[in-house]
Amino acid sequence: MPEQKHSVCALDCPDTCALVLNIDSAGRATKIAGDPHHPITRGFLCGKVAKYLEREYHPNRLLHPMRRTGAKGNGEFAQITWDEALFEIAHRLTAISREDGPEAILPYSYAGTMGLLNYGGMDRRFFHRLGASRLDRTICSNTGGVALMKSQGTRVGIEPEQFAHAKLIIAWGANVLGTNCHLWPFIVEARRKGAKFYVIDPVKNRTGHAADKHFAVNPGSDLALALCLTHVIIRDHLEDRAYIDSYSNGFAELAALTADYTPARVSQLTGLLESDIETLAREYATVQPSAIRLNYGVQRSDRGGAAVRAIAALPVLTGAWRHAGGGLQLTTSGAFEFNSAALERPDLQQVSPLGREARLVNMSSLGHALLDLDKPRVRALVVYNSNPAAIAPNQSKIKLGLKRDDLFTVVLEQFQTDTADYADIVLPVTTFLEHTDLYRTYGHYYVQLARPALAAPGETKTNVEIFRLLAKRLGFTDACFDDTEDQMMESLLSSGSPFLEGITLARLERERSIRLNLSPTGEPFLPFAKGSFRTPSGKFEFGADTLAYTPPVESRYGDRTLHQKFPLELISGKNDDSMNSTFGYRAEVDRQTSLISIHPSDAARRNISDGTWVRVWNERGECRLLAKVNGEVQPGVVRARSLGWAKTSPGASSINHLTSDRLTDMGGGPTFYSCLVEVTPY
């Protein structure tokens, strides 16, 4: 019988699955599966991770440090030793810091791994101690997170298990089957008991096809729809006044604001029928418990933060939070009250020569940072857990920056990605199956521990070890750079939070996965059944003064001149089998991300037929995609799947050559889904 080992999926997904691997006598994994005993994973995996061993043993895996030998972007490298790589990095960072100040050095990372140590542990200590520019990590969830903090004071929501008790479930901007598939069994359970399942999304994706009803809203109009639902609920006296009066602030102002958001007006803004809006509002208010699975697609628009706030107000208006199976889930991450300061050590931060904290650089504006920032100019870029030459907006600008001869770039990677092609030094790193880490999640409430299930191949090292070595090379003698992974995890767990009480490293070694102490065993977690919001007032803040709807700049009702030139609204939602650019080495991902869906009426007007190669373009760039003429989108909307590697895409250009680096209303997030384009036969 093969040996079985356990691990945790570290990909950027709310499910954070528990894994079981079969290991043969040579130490090689022969099978990967979901842990049948984990209450969320339940023994199955998504299509991406079910094939993860392909990545683990791929012949193109990076196994040795390398130095660039050709022009930036050409991907020409020669193998070097770790000693040579560390010496060169330390030498260059020291010289840049001495010449221009440490703020000339910029780290760039996100959630290539969700393990806390390798996501943001020794690296944060290193860059704090160095005095480098700080990175504002806004690329994914920041807008929605800031919005929830303003309204709720915390980033928590319904337990996934409780969706099984709902009588009405709304997936709002949430492709559950594609990006949160372990929530689906709980939705199925609820539907078997008679619950209705609705989807609100500009795209009729797999989840929309599986719904009882799909509401195809115009891109960026979610805020208007939420305000109209509020209008109908208040107009028809369907609100829970007892809950509102006890646990919220600003209801009168909200009622005044939404008085103008009538179904007739909002029907025009959203593209939905008045009757459908009216029925949805009344059904949502009267069928309890009602649950909303809100996802991050809603926030990737100019007024995305306001949209999240307005949607989060709905379960407060109806008192849905009173019930098991009622409320809303955008994220559960706020319940994991780890001692992050002990892990990241912000106290090491060096005061800049200007007598302040090191400057904060928004990762969603990387092109601007590389080309336009000065005093000092960014002269060194250290990239890990990310592939900005694929995933960040306004790619043309970013690649101009990455090509700068005076920019020293270090990339920690598992594969030769688009970004790695621009590096001066590439360092090979482990996969999550090969290192120790501690995991929180943003889709359920289980803390998990993973130890290495497989030996690290070649000369690969963990992020933790690489930044530990770099700290020593730069002469940092602080004791924290000698901390082991176990010491770092123990410091995380020692936060004093009641949610973590009794959850120790020793217990995690035995049990691997432990539910946070949110409620007594066997009882549902009802975070706001009796208020208990964590705002300064202790109440939900409607914030009507922040909620007025204005159409996105790049939309049919935004900049009219721009819309005349580029009349199609592009939604570049996540591809089910890609996980951003993580699986860009797969030919099947290239096929999936080379498609663009277009409505038959828009296709006919442009002489485009199904299977036609088309040019998708705007003033920022262009890419070449294969037209799918279908009913996935409404007239005036096109949908491309995000995201492959640009260098393996037709024309060596990806969808993010079209997206802008315009920022959202809250949290400085990107407006990926507010993007106007034209499509013509190639």
Buried (B, 14 or more C-beta within 10 A) or exposed (E): EEEEBBBBBBBBBBBBBBBBBBBEEEEBBEEBBBBEEBBBBBEBBBEBBBBBBEBBEEEEBBBBBBBBEEEBBEBEBEEBEBEEBBEBBBEBBBEBBEEBBBBBBBBBBBBBBBBBBBBBBBBBBBBBBBBBBBBBBBBBBBBBBBBBBBBBBBBBBBBBBBBBBBBBBBBBBBBBBBBBBBBBBBBBBBBEEEBBBBBBBBBBBBBBEBBEBBBBBBBBBBBBBBBBBBBBBBBEEBBBEEBBEEBBBBBEBBBEBBEEBBBEBBBBBBBBEBEBBBEBBBBBBEBBBBBBBBBBBBBBBBBBBBBBBBBBBBBBBBBBBBBBBBBBBBBBBBBBBBBBEBBBBEEBBBEBEEEEEBBEBBBBBBBBBBBEBEEBBBBBBBBBBBBBBBBBBBBBBBBEBBEBEEBBBBBBBBBBBBBBBBBBBBBBBBBBBBBBBBBBBBBBBBBBBBBBBBEBBEBBBBBBBBBBBBBBBBEBEEEBBEBEBEEBBBBBBBBEBEBBEEBBBEBBEEEBBBBBBBBEEEEBBBBBBEBBBBBEEEBBBBBBEBBBBBBBBBBBBBBEEBBEEBBBBBBBBBBBBBBBBBBBBBEEBBEBBBBBBBBBEBBEEBEBEEEBBBBBBBEBBBBBBBBBBBEBBBEBBBBBBBBBBBBBBBBBBBBBBBBBBBBBBBBBBBBBBBBBBBBEEB
